[in-house]
Amino acid sequence: KLRRTTDFKNLTFRIGGYSEAGEGRFYHLWKNGEVLSIQAEPYCRPGIDYSKSSQCWSTRNFSSDREAFLYLQEVLQTMLDSLQFGTGNNWAHLVRQKDNTYGLIYTRKEFVRLKCPVWTKKVNLDDIEVTRIVDCALWEGIHEGMEVDLFMGVHPNWSHFVAAESLGHKLMNEAGVSHYTFKLLAHVYKSGMVIGVMCEPIIGRRVCPTDRAAVFAAVADIQRHGILLGSLVPHDILITPEGVRFLNISAVQFYKNHDQLAVEAETSHWAELVKTFGSGMIAPYTPLGSRARDALSYVIPRLPSPGRPVYTTPELAVMRFVWSVMTSPGEYARSDVLSLLKFRDQQQKGKSASTDDPRHRRRAKIGRKVLIAPLDCSESEDRFETLDQIVPDADEPYNPKWRSSPRTPYERPNKKLILPKDDE
């Protein structure tokens, strides 16, 4: 709902980020259709051997790394007005200056190096209306009135997969089995560089044990055309109204020698399918497509300043709320944000978040107390006139901890306030 009712022009999104001990901390930002990747100095704790995962990923050490990562992300929040998008430079280095402030050095980097010539049409990213960004690699958009999915290589970790995806679709197309894939429609470029591929929207039902016969038949047909699918795990298979579709085309290989293909297929095809549809299969699985995933991108809100008026709307309140949760050291999952937002929506709609548990009784509906000063009152008379007054059982002193209550300090019912559980 927020995407449909909010104008995201001039808003800066954090679409991805990660930290590498030997390379640095990376932050990927998006604004008005432009991507800017920022690399900062690595954070390495003294006395920690990063080659040993037991030390690197312990709870205490991981928390320390996360705090260091979020610190620089908040530094970037203070630099939103000075970030340069759309200048042709897609990369920047965040450097600490002598006065302990930070500055950016911009450069241009090309990551996607195709393994074959461009074999489809090329589409400028500016001609695609980006509607959703799950992470750096998985985008969604609309091109010429049609929904499309984008597989982007805006940072080095995914760029070689984009190049392999292009080659895999080319092999499937030349073998005449492209109808088993979500067809690649175009290569996406920006500033003269290929940065991703555009394909049909990945929409379908997740595979389950009853799809065994259809999947085995599709794989056999593909193998007869000399193609070896590199991955047949459950989340790489979808069922659509048109039939079986396979994802992860970046692992596809073509064999002229069918005998050699049959040997490789014993493990890559049939042994893998036996595991997929074995007795231990648990359905359904989450596919790799973006439309089955929660978005990991969120807005970086601007900080208030003397020259910028402080105002808010329901949309801005949600953006700031998500930012505060995602940058809190104790939060590690997007699901935490979703549950909090759901509870917040219930509270705004006036719905009770309590359950049928008798320990969580519903609050009694009590009319609010309106105090109106009379026009002619003397010192001996009451100073206020009460409408819809509810008289408490006994007078109680004012407690500062109750300041968030909608009631006045002079009215305190003798009832214990029951709050919903954290997981509700």
MIGU-692471 format. One record per residue (C-alpha): residue number from 0; x, y, z. Coordinates in nm, 3 decimals. Example, Ala and Ser with C-alpha at 12.3 -4.5 7.8 and 13.67 -1.06 7.14 Angstrom:
! MIGU-692471
> 0,1.230,-0.450,0.780
> 1,1.367,-0.106,0.714
//
This chain:
! MIGU-692471
> 0,0.000,0.000,0.000
> 1,0.284,0.238,0.082
> 2,0.438,0.190,-0.263
> 3,0.109,0.277,-0.434
> 4,0.037,0.592,-0.235
> 5,0.382,0.744,-0.185
> 6,0.594,0.949,-0.422
> 7,0.946,0.811,-0.387
> 8,1.107,1.084,-0.595
> 9,1.421,1.222,-0.431
> 10,1.414,0.953,-0.161
> 11,1.734,0.757,-0.102
> 12,1.703,0.381,-0.056
> 13,1.950,0.145,0.100
> 14,1.914,-0.158,-0.129
> 15,2.199,-0.369,0.002
> 16,2.513,-0.385,0.206
> 17,2.767,-0.626,0.346
> 18,3.105,-0.634,0.517
> 19,3.420,-0.820,0.413
> 20,3.704,-0.840,0.662
> 21,3.976,-0.797,0.402
> 22,3.800,-0.560,0.161
> 23,3.579,-0.323,0.354
> 24,3.222,-0.227,0.431
> 25,2.993,-0.184,0.130
> 26,2.669,0.015,0.104
> 27,2.450,0.016,-0.207
> 28,2.211,0.309,-0.249
> 29,1.939,0.388,-0.502
> 30,1.778,0.722,-0.587
> 31,1.564,0.826,-0.884
> 32,1.673,0.525,-1.089
> 33,2.045,0.569,-1.017
> 34,2.262,0.330,-0.816
> 35,2.563,0.437,-0.612
> 36,2.784,0.184,-0.433
> 37,3.001,0.310,-0.148
> 38,3.306,0.128,-0.014
> 39,3.449,0.210,0.328
> 40,3.751,0.088,0.521
> 41,3.725,-0.265,0.666
> 42,3.652,-0.317,1.032
> 43,3.874,-0.578,1.192
> 44,3.870,-0.648,1.563
> 45,4.214,-0.703,1.715
> 46,4.288,-1.057,1.823
> 47,4.025,-1.215,1.594
> 48,4.129,-1.465,1.329
> 49,3.878,-1.408,1.048
> 50,3.982,-1.731,0.878
> 51,3.813,-1.918,1.165
> 52,3.438,-1.895,1.136
> 53,3.390,-1.996,1.501
> 54,3.555,-1.671,1.611
> 55,3.425,-1.448,1.336
> 56,3.059,-1.548,1.367
> 57,3.023,-1.578,1.742
> 58,2.733,-1.378,1.886
> 59,2.951,-1.122,2.061
> 60,3.185,-1.068,1.766
> 61,2.904,-1.055,1.511
> 62,2.726,-0.791,1.718
> 63,3.041,-0.581,1.727
> 64,3.083,-0.602,1.351
> 65,2.721,-0.508,1.296
> 66,2.749,-0.202,1.518
> 67,3.054,-0.087,1.322
> 68,2.869,-0.145,0.996
> 69,2.562,0.050,1.109
> 70,2.777,0.335,1.238
> 71,2.902,0.421,0.890
> 72,2.552,0.376,0.752
> 73,2.439,0.651,0.989
> 74,2.733,0.861,0.873
> 75,2.599,0.827,0.519
> 76,2.261,0.943,0.649
> 77,2.421,1.275,0.742
> 78,2.563,1.304,0.387
> 79,2.241,1.250,0.189
> 80,2.236,1.606,0.053
> 81,2.590,1.574,-0.084
> 82,2.568,1.228,-0.244
> 83,2.608,1.250,-0.622
> 84,2.377,1.022,-0.824
> 85,2.359,1.008,-1.203
> 86,2.699,1.160,-1.279
> 87,2.830,0.853,-1.465
> 88,3.025,0.742,-1.157
> 89,2.868,0.439,-0.995
> 90,3.123,0.386,-0.717
> 91,3.256,0.596,-0.430
> 92,3.514,0.548,-0.155
> 93,3.427,0.678,0.191
> 94,3.746,0.815,0.345
> 95,3.816,0.961,0.687
> 96,3.977,1.303,0.673
> 97,4.227,1.463,0.913
> 98,3.955,1.648,1.104
> 99,3.772,1.316,1.167
> 100,3.500,1.401,0.914
> 101,3.422,1.187,0.611
> 102,3.441,1.257,0.240
> 103,3.368,1.068,-0.083
> 104,3.598,1.000,-0.378
> 105,3.396,0.901,-0.685
> 106,3.499,0.663,-0.961
> 107,3.347,0.440,-1.228
> 108,3.356,0.061,-1.225
> 109,3.228,-0.201,-1.467
> 110,3.135,-0.536,-1.317
> 111,2.929,-0.734,-1.569
> 112,3.162,-0.885,-1.829
> 113,2.952,-1.097,-2.062
> 114,3.077,-1.441,-2.166
> 115,2.913,-1.403,-2.508
> 116,2.808,-1.116,-2.737
> 117,2.479,-0.944,-2.657
> 118,2.223,-1.163,-2.836
> 119,1.901,-0.978,-2.747
> 120,1.793,-0.617,-2.764
> 121,1.939,-0.368,-2.518
> 122,1.715,-0.158,-2.295
> 123,1.823,0.151,-2.106
> 124,1.751,0.134,-1.734
> 125,1.595,0.480,-1.763
> 126,1.321,0.329,-1.983
> 127,1.218,0.083,-1.711
> 128,0.991,0.195,-1.429
> 129,1.141,0.027,-1.124
> 130,0.857,-0.068,-0.889
> 131,1.031,-0.284,-0.629
> 132,1.385,-0.363,-0.520
> 133,1.428,-0.675,-0.307
> 134,1.805,-0.645,-0.286
> 135,2.098,-0.547,-0.507
> 136,2.040,-0.834,-0.751
> 137,1.661,-0.879,-0.766
> 138,1.450,-0.591,-0.899
> 139,1.100,-0.564,-1.043
> 140,0.965,-0.311,-1.290
> 141,0.742,-0.224,-1.584
> 142,0.868,-0.192,-1.942
> 143,0.637,-0.090,-2.224
> 144,0.334,-0.170,-2.013
> 145,0.453,-0.521,-1.919
> 146,0.577,-0.639,-1.583
> 147,0.936,-0.762,-1.589
> 148,1.196,-0.898,-1.349
> 149,1.550,-0.763,-1.345
> 150,1.863,-0.954,-1.246
> 151,2.119,-0.683,-1.178
> 152,2.494,-0.689,-1.131
> 153,2.560,-0.354,-0.966
> 154,2.827,-0.496,-0.737
> 155,3.100,-0.758,-0.791
> 156,2.945,-1.039,-0.586
> 157,2.661,-1.092,-0.834
> 158,2.804,-0.957,-1.161
> 159,2.951,-1.290,-1.278
> 160,2.615,-1.459,-1.215
> 161,2.448,-1.204,-1.443
> 162,2.698,-1.281,-1.719
> 163,2.645,-1.655,-1.671
> 164,2.266,-1.605,-1.676
> 165,2.291,-1.437,-2.015
> 166,2.500,-1.725,-2.154
> 167,2.269,-1.989,-2.002
> 168,1.960,-1.837,-2.162
> 169,2.144,-1.819,-2.495
> 170,2.225,-2.192,-2.477
> 171,1.866,-2.282,-2.383
> 172,1.734,-2.066,-2.668
> 173,1.967,-2.218,-2.928
> 174,1.875,-2.570,-2.812
> 175,1.504,-2.493,-2.854
> 176,1.409,-2.545,-2.489
> 177,1.369,-2.185,-2.378
> 178,1.002,-2.257,-2.303
> 179,1.123,-2.425,-1.985
> 180,1.257,-2.092,-1.857
> 181,1.125,-1.747,-1.784
> 182,1.251,-1.602,-2.111
> 183,1.525,-1.344,-2.116
> 184,1.382,-1.038,-2.293
> 185,1.669,-0.791,-2.303
> 186,2.003,-0.683,-2.162
> 187,1.985,-0.376,-1.940
> 188,2.247,-0.106,-1.974
> 189,2.328,0.224,-1.807
> 190,2.587,0.484,-1.906
> 191,2.706,0.257,-2.186
> 192,2.762,-0.047,-1.959
> 193,2.556,-0.367,-1.939
> 194,2.447,-0.393,-1.575
> 195,2.183,-0.668,-1.583
> 196,1.927,-0.872,-1.775
> 197,1.549,-0.840,-1.804
> 198,1.321,-1.144,-1.815
> 199,0.958,-1.240,-1.782
> 200,0.810,-1.202,-1.433
> 201,0.895,-1.507,-1.224
> 202,0.549,-1.607,-1.106
> 203,0.443,-1.962,-1.038
> 204,0.348,-2.224,-0.787
> 205,0.621,-2.373,-0.576
> 206,0.705,-2.735,-0.648
> 207,0.559,-3.011,-0.433
> 208,0.579,-3.395,-0.437
> 209,0.283,-3.433,-0.672
> 210,0.482,-3.257,-0.949
> 211,0.733,-3.542,-0.973
> 212,0.616,-3.683,-1.309
> 213,0.595,-3.344,-1.482
> 214,0.939,-3.236,-1.359
> 215,1.106,-3.566,-1.458
> 216,0.954,-3.542,-1.806
> 217,1.073,-3.181,-1.850
> 218,1.428,-3.265,-1.742
> 219,1.439,-3.564,-1.978
> 220,1.328,-3.344,-2.268
> 221,1.593,-3.083,-2.187
> 222,1.864,-3.351,-2.166
> 223,1.767,-3.488,-2.507
> 224,1.853,-3.145,-2.650
> 225,2.207,-3.159,-2.508
> 226,2.149,-2.933,-2.206
> 227,2.269,-3.006,-1.853
> 228,2.088,-2.812,-1.581
> 229,2.330,-2.730,-1.307
> 230,2.078,-2.698,-1.024
> 231,1.759,-2.891,-0.956
> 232,1.700,-2.814,-0.590
> 233,1.334,-2.742,-0.501
> 234,1.365,-2.363,-0.497
> 235,1.494,-2.368,-0.857
> 236,1.170,-2.522,-0.992
> 237,0.834,-2.351,-1.041
> 238,0.502,-2.475,-1.179
> 239,0.311,-2.230,-1.402
> 240,-0.009,-2.263,-1.609
> 241,0.218,-2.323,-1.911
> 242,0.410,-2.604,-1.738
> 243,0.737,-2.655,-1.554
> 244,0.985,-2.367,-1.538
> 245,1.344,-2.377,-1.414
> 246,1.543,-2.099,-1.248
> 247,1.917,-2.052,-1.196
> 248,1.993,-2.072,-1.567
> 249,2.343,-1.939,-1.493
> 250,2.453,-2.300,-1.428
> 251,2.341,-2.438,-1.768
> 252,2.594,-2.625,-1.988
> 253,2.567,-2.758,-2.343
> 254,2.715,-3.094,-2.449
> 255,2.767,-3.210,-2.804
> 256,2.865,-3.556,-2.681
> 257,2.544,-3.705,-2.544
> 258,2.724,-4.000,-2.389
> 259,2.931,-3.766,-2.176
> 260,2.613,-3.572,-2.098
> 261,2.444,-3.892,-1.978
> 262,2.730,-3.962,-1.740
> 263,2.714,-3.610,-1.592
> 264,2.333,-3.623,-1.575
> 265,2.339,-3.930,-1.350
> 266,2.442,-3.708,-1.061
> 267,2.344,-3.356,-1.172
> 268,1.996,-3.452,-1.296
> 269,1.860,-3.781,-1.171
> 270,2.036,-3.818,-0.837
> 271,1.945,-3.457,-0.760
> 272,1.582,-3.513,-0.851
> 273,1.567,-3.822,-0.630
> 274,1.676,-3.606,-0.337
> 275,1.430,-3.332,-0.432
> 276,1.131,-3.565,-0.447
> 277,1.252,-3.810,-0.184
> 278,1.072,-3.908,0.132
> 279,1.238,-3.625,0.320
> 280,1.097,-3.355,0.093
> 281,0.916,-3.081,0.281
> 282,0.687,-2.865,0.068
> 283,0.650,-2.590,-0.016
> 284,0.989,-2.437,-0.082
> 285,1.067,-2.069,-0.133
> 286,1.187,-2.011,-0.491
> 287,1.468,-1.780,-0.585
> 288,1.240,-1.530,-0.761
> 289,1.199,-1.184,-0.612
> 290,0.819,-1.200,-0.597
> 291,0.830,-1.471,-0.331
> 292,1.059,-1.270,-0.104
> 293,1.025,-0.979,0.133
> 294,1.209,-0.667,0.021
> 295,1.531,-0.594,0.210
> 296,1.552,-0.235,0.087
> 297,1.433,0.059,0.292
> 298,1.436,0.438,0.286
> 299,1.715,0.633,0.455
> 300,1.524,0.924,0.614
> 301,1.667,1.273,0.617
> 302,1.779,1.420,0.945
> 303,1.604,1.740,1.064
> 304,1.801,2.062,1.033
> 305,1.742,2.432,1.109
> 306,1.680,2.501,0.740
> 307,1.441,2.211,0.689
> 308,1.097,2.223,0.854
> 309,1.015,1.928,1.077
> 310,0.694,1.766,0.959
> 311,0.563,1.416,0.923
> 312,0.301,1.214,0.742
> 313,0.185,0.855,0.798
> 314,0.416,0.746,0.516
> 315,0.720,0.925,0.659
> 316,0.643,0.786,1.002
> 317,0.653,0.431,0.863
> 318,0.983,0.501,0.682
> 319,1.144,0.636,0.998
> 320,1.005,0.346,1.198
> 321,1.156,0.086,0.962
> 322,1.488,0.272,0.960
> 323,1.504,0.279,1.339
> 324,1.433,-0.094,1.363
> 325,1.673,-0.199,1.089
> 326,1.957,0.009,1.237
> 327,1.904,-0.121,1.591
> 328,2.186,-0.353,1.702
> 329,1.941,-0.610,1.839
> 330,1.747,-0.660,1.515
> 331,1.880,-0.903,1.255
> 332,1.581,-1.005,1.042
> 333,1.334,-0.836,0.817
> 334,1.058,-1.046,0.973
> 335,1.097,-0.842,1.291
> 336,1.001,-0.528,1.100
> 337,0.701,-0.694,0.938
> 338,0.555,-0.811,1.268
> 339,0.603,-0.469,1.423
> 340,0.443,-0.295,1.127
> 341,0.147,-0.535,1.143
> 342,0.095,-0.458,1.510
> 343,0.128,-0.085,1.438
> 344,-0.139,-0.105,1.166
> 345,-0.373,-0.286,1.402
> 346,-0.326,-0.017,1.663
> 347,-0.394,0.262,1.412
> 348,-0.711,0.090,1.290
> 349,-0.837,0.056,1.644
> 350,-0.810,-0.322,1.644
> 351,-0.707,-0.504,1.955
> 352,-0.387,-0.705,1.929
> 353,-0.478,-0.922,2.228
> 354,-0.561,-1.289,2.198
> 355,-0.822,-1.507,2.359
> 356,-0.586,-1.569,2.646
> 357,-0.775,-1.475,2.964
> 358,-0.460,-1.308,3.091
> 359,-0.491,-1.059,2.805
> 360,-0.841,-0.926,2.855
> 361,-0.972,-0.661,2.622
> 362,-0.967,-0.311,2.759
> 363,-1.303,-0.162,2.849
> 364,-1.423,0.106,2.613
> 365,-1.412,0.427,2.813
> 366,-1.525,0.761,2.673
> 367,-1.261,1.029,2.677
> 368,-1.293,1.310,2.930
> 369,-1.324,1.659,2.786
> 370,-1.249,1.951,3.016
> 371,-1.392,2.291,2.923
> 372,-1.323,2.609,3.115
> 373,-1.652,2.792,3.195
> 374,-1.686,3.151,3.083
> 375,-1.788,3.283,3.424
> 376,-1.626,3.109,3.716
> 377,-1.522,3.241,4.051
> 378,-1.246,3.123,4.278
> 379,-1.497,2.943,4.498
> 380,-1.651,2.751,4.211
> 381,-1.513,2.449,4.034
> 382,-1.254,2.550,3.775
> 383,-1.361,2.296,3.513
> 384,-1.677,2.156,3.369
> 385,-1.660,1.786,3.288
> 386,-1.832,1.618,2.995
> 387,-1.869,1.237,2.986
> 388,-1.702,1.229,3.324
> 389,-1.596,0.898,3.472
> 390,-1.538,0.917,3.845
> 391,-1.254,0.697,3.969
> 392,-1.297,0.477,4.270
> 393,-1.037,0.670,4.465
> 394,-0.807,0.963,4.409
> 395,-0.454,0.866,4.315
> 396,-0.142,1.081,4.289
> 397,-0.006,1.165,3.949
> 398,0.258,0.920,3.828
> 399,0.500,1.056,3.563
> 400,0.533,0.707,3.413
> 401,0.174,0.735,3.292
> 402,0.235,1.039,3.073
> 403,0.169,0.840,2.754
> 404,-0.186,0.766,2.865
> 405,-0.466,0.963,2.692
> 406,-0.628,1.030,3.031
> 407,-0.558,1.337,3.240
> 408,-0.345,1.320,3.556
> 409,-0.658,1.363,3.766
> 410,-0.835,1.048,3.654
> 411,-0.679,0.708,3.716
> 412,-0.900,0.394,3.718
> 413,-0.794,0.126,3.964
> 414,-0.727,-0.124,3.689
> 415,-0.405,-0.288,3.586
> 416,-0.297,-0.205,3.230
> 417,-0.254,-0.522,3.027
> 418,-0.025,-0.492,2.724
> 419,-0.008,-0.741,2.435
> 420,0.274,-0.987,2.420
> 421,0.583,-0.901,2.212
> 422,0.508,-1.171,1.953
> 423,0.154,-1.035,1.900
//
